[in-house]
Amino acid sequence: MTTTTPFIESEVESSGVTTVRTRVAAAALAASAATVGVLLATTPWGDRLDSSSDEVLSYDRLLEVRDAAWSSMLLDAFAYAVIGLTVGLGVLHLVRAKGRVAALVGAVITTAGGILFAMGGAAFATVVWFITADGLPTGAGTSLVDYANDHVGHLMGVDMAGFALVTLGSLVLAAALIRARAVPVPAVAAYLLLTIAQFVGLPGRAMDFLQIAMMLLLIGFAAVVWRRA
C-alpha cells in the first residue's frame, strides 16, 4: 500500500486538474460565444460591411458609430480568437479515439484562424477610429477612406483570412465529432449547414441572425464539454 497510495493520489490530483482546465476552457468558449452573439444582436458598429462592394467603407457611416465601433470591434476580435482556441480544445477533450487526428488538425487551424482574425480585427478597428478622429480634417479622413477602399486586401485581408481558417477548421472539427460520435450528430450537422450558409450571399441582418444561431450552438457545445470534464 505504501507504494501504490502515492500513485493513486497523484492520479486523482491529475484528474482534478484536468477537470478544472477543461471547464475553464468550456466557460471561456461559452462566454466568448455569448459575447459575439450579443454584439451581433445589437450591432454597435453599425450595418455590416460588404467586402464585395466598390466602397467598403463610408466616412459618414463610420463617423456615426466611431467610439462604439472601436470598442465593440476590439471585443469581437478578442472573443473570436478565444472561440478559435477553445472550440478546438473542447473537441480534443471529447474525441480520444476515432477522429483524434482530425480533431488535432482542426484545433490547430481554428487557433491560427482565431489569432489572425483578432490581429486583423484590432488593426481594422484602430484604423477606422483614427480615420474619424476629431483632430483630423474631414477632407483628410475622406481621402483615407477612399484610399482604404482602393486597398481592401490590406484593409481586411488578415481579418478575412482568419475567418476562412476558423471556418475550415470548424468543418474539420465537425468531421472529427461525427466520426467519434462524441456529440449528437444532428447538432453537428446543423452547425455545418449554418457554417456553409454563411457563403450563400445572405443580406446583412440575415447573416447576423445566422451567426447568432451558430453562437448558440457553440454555447450548447461548451455545456457538453463542461459536463464531460
C-alpha positions in Angstrom: 0.0 0.0 0.0 2.8 2.4 0.7 4.0 2.1 -3.0 0.6 2.4 -4.6 -1.1 5.0 -2.5 1.0 7.9 -3.7 0.4 6.8 -7.3 -3.4 6.7 -6.7 -3.3 10.1 -5.0 -1.3 11.5 -8.0 -3.9 10.1 -10.4 -6.8 11.7 -8.5 -5.0 15.0 -8.3 -4.1 14.9 -12.1 -7.7 14.1 -12.9 -8.9 17.1 -10.8 -6.5 19.5 -12.5 -7.7 18.2 -16.0 -11.3 18.8 -15.0 -10.6 22.3 -13.9 -8.7 23.2 -17.0 -11.4 21.7 -19.3 -14.1 23.6 -17.5 -12.1 26.8 -17.7 -11.9 26.3 -21.5 -15.6 25.5 -21.7 -16.5 28.6 -19.7 -14.3 30.7 -21.9 -15.9 29.3 -25.0 -19.4 29.9 -23.7 -18.6 33.4 -22.6 -17.0 34.3 -25.8 -19.8 32.9 -27.9 -22.3 34.7 -25.8 -20.3 38.0 -26.2 -20.2 37.6 -30.0 -23.9 36.8 -30.1 -24.8 39.9 -28.1 -22.6 42.0 -30.4 -24.3 40.6 -33.5 -27.7 41.2 -32.0 -27.0 44.8 -31.1 -24.5 45.7 -33.9 -22.9 48.7 -32.1 -20.5 49.0 -35.2 -23.5 49.8 -37.5 -24.5 48.0 -40.6 -22.5 45.0 -41.7 -19.8 45.9 -44.3 -19.9 44.4 -47.8 -16.4 43.4 -48.8 -17.5 42.9 -52.4 -18.7 46.4 -52.8 -16.7 49.1 -54.6 -16.8 51.2 -51.5 -16.5 49.0 -48.4 -16.1 52.0 -46.0 -18.2 55.1 -45.9 -16.8 58.1 -43.9 -20.2 59.3 -42.8 -21.3 55.9 -41.6 -18.0 55.4 -39.7 -18.3 58.8 -38.1 -21.8 57.9 -36.7 -20.6 54.8 -34.8 -16.9 55.8 -34.2 -16.4 55.2 -30.5 -18.9 52.3 -30.2 -17.4 50.6 -33.2 -13.9 50.8 -31.9 -14.6 49.1 -28.6 -17.1 46.6 -29.9 -14.9 45.5 -32.8 -11.9 45.0 -30.4 -14.1 42.9 -28.1 -15.5 40.9 -31.1 -12.0 40.2 -32.3 -10.8 39.1 -28.9 -13.8 36.9 -28.3 -13.5 35.3 -31.8 -9.9 34.4 -31.0 -10.9 32.8 -27.8 -13.5 30.8 -29.7 -10.9 29.7 -32.2 -8.7 28.3 -29.4 -11.3 26.8 -27.0 -13.6 25.1 -29.5 -10.5 23.1 -30.6 -9.6 22.3 -27.0 -13.2 21.2 -26.4 -13.2 18.8 -29.4 -9.8 17.4 -28.4 -11.2 16.6 -24.9 -14.2 14.8 -26.3 -12.5 13.0 -29.2 -10.0 10.5 -27.8 -10.0 7.6 -30.3 -11.7 7.7 -33.7 -11.3 11.2 -35.3 -8.5 12.3 -32.9 -6.1 13.2 -35.8 -8.8 15.3 -37.5 -9.5 16.9 -34.1 -5.9 17.9 -33.7 -5.6 19.3 -37.2 -8.9 21.2 -36.9 -7.8 22.6 -33.5 -4.6 23.9 -35.0 -6.4 25.5 -37.9 -9.1 27.2 -35.8 -6.5 28.5 -33.3 -4.4 30.0 -36.2 -7.6 31.5 -37.7 -8.7 33.0 -34.4 -5.3 34.7 -33.9 -5.3 36.1 -37.5 -8.9 37.3 -37.1 -8.0 39.1 -33.8 -5.0 40.7 -35.5 -7.0 41.9 -38.4 -10.0 43.0 -36.4 -7.8 45.0 -34.0 -6.0 46.7 -36.8 -9.2 47.4 -38.7 -10.9 48.9 -35.6 -7.8 51.1 -34.9 -7.6 52.4 -38.5 -11.3 53.2 -38.5 -11.0 55.1 -35.2 -8.1 57.3 -36.4 -9.8 58.0 -39.8 -12.7 59.7 -38.0 -10.6 61.4 -35.3 -11.7 64.9 -34.2 -8.3 66.3 -34.9 -8.2 65.1 -38.5 -9.8 67.3 -41.1 -12.9 65.8 -42.8 -11.2 66.0 -46.2 -8.2 64.1 -44.9 -10.5 61.5 -43.4 -12.5 61.1 -46.6 -9.3 60.7 -48.6 -8.1 58.0 -46.2 -11.4 56.2 -46.6 -11.1 56.4 -50.4 -7.5 55.0 -50.2 -8.6 52.2 -47.9 -11.4 51.3 -50.3 -8.8 51.1 -53.1 -6.7 48.6 -51.0 -9.3 46.3 -49.4 -6.8 43.5 -49.3 -4.6 45.4 -46.9 -7.6 46.7 -45.0 -9.4 43.4 -44.4 -7.2 40.6 -45.8 -5.8 39.3 -42.5 -9.3 39.5 -40.9 -10.9 37.6 -43.8 -8.0 35.0 -43.8 -8.6 34.4 -40.2 -12.3 33.9 -40.7 -11.7 31.5 -43.6 -9.3 29.4 -41.4 -11.7 29.3 -38.5 -14.4 28.2 -40.9 -12.2 25.5 -42.4 -11.0 24.3 -39.0 -14.6 24.2 -37.8 -15.5 21.8 -40.7 -12.6 19.6 -39.8 -13.6 19.6 -36.1 -17.2 18.8 -37.1 -15.9 15.8 -39.1 -14.0 14.6 -36.0 -17.0 14.9 -33.8 -19.2 13.0 -36.3 -16.6 10.2 -36.7 -16.2 9.8 -32.9 -20.0 10.2 -32.3 -18.9 12.4 -29.4 -22.0 14.6 -29.5 -25.4 14.2 -31.2 -24.8 14.1 -35.0 -27.9 16.3 -35.8 -26.4 19.1 -33.7 -23.1 18.9 -35.6 -25.0 18.7 -38.9 -26.9 21.8 -38.0 -23.7 23.7 -37.3 -22.2 22.5 -40.6 -25.2 23.8 -42.5 -25.1 27.2 -40.8 -21.3 27.4 -41.5 -21.8 26.7 -45.2 -24.8 29.1 -45.3 -22.5 32.0 -44.5 -21.3 31.9 -48.0 -24.6 31.9 -49.9 -24.8 35.7 -50.0 -27.3 36.5 -47.3 -28.1 40.1 -46.6 -26.6 41.8 -43.6 -29.2 41.3 -40.9 -29.9 37.7 -42.0 -26.2 36.9 -41.7 -26.3 38.4 -38.2 -29.1 36.1 -37.1 -27.5 33.1 -38.8 -24.2 33.7 -36.9 -26.2 34.2 -33.6 -27.6 30.7 -34.2 -24.1 29.4 -34.6 -23.1 31.1 -31.3 -26.0 29.4 -29.5 -24.8 26.0 -30.8 -21.3 26.8 -29.5 -22.7 27.6 -26.1 -24.5 24.3 -26.1 -21.3 22.5 -27.1 -19.5 24.3 -24.3 -22.1 22.9 -21.9 -21.4 19.4 -23.1 -17.7 19.8 -22.6 -18.3 21.2 -19.1 -20.4 18.2 -18.1 -17.9 15.7 -19.5 -14.8 17.4 -18.0 
